[in-house]
């Protein structure tokens, strides 16, 4: 008999999507453990290590339990970096149950999966990403860290099609980060960069997870 695939999970919880274009939408989050990067500004460092082992069936059971009181059609696979584990079985099973699936990724890994919404956030220093995301990304989020500069924003804008929005996202909603974001947005406008906007982490404003 085949062994069930085991995934390491940090937490499964209901909330609203606080980031990106899906901002404000009720969503069930599955936070997978582990990340291949170690960004010093990471606000989910608690997901870098450990995690509880779940089979796909156990995850689906948890999601179903949450759904009873929080009937959200969207499930977001986040981390850590969700794609450092093999989530293909989980995605397939969630699709069978008619959930819409978002994956939040640092874009260093790509595997073809029936995902409805890739939220892509390349990270410094090199902001590298797998080329498939040029077509697959629904949005590109750039965290506004202290040394983010206009050339990095311009480079990412040039590397993704103009139809894919770029969101400048303040680091943990800090004031200095928002100020830098406004400055970068003005520079982007003056230099003719298209489809760039500023954003914030809405769940933190609402005091949600
Ligand atoms: S890629 Fe994301 S989860 Fe990984 S360390 Fe960086 S900010 Fe944290």
Boltz pocket constraint, residues with backbone or C-beta under 6 A from the ligand:
constraints:
  - pocket:
      binder: B
      contacts: [[A, 35], [A, 36], [A, 37], [A, 38], [A, 39], [A, 41], [A, 42], [A, 43], [A, 44], [A, 45], [A, 79], [A, 80], [A, 81], [A, 106], [A, 121], [A, 123]]
      max_distance: 6.0
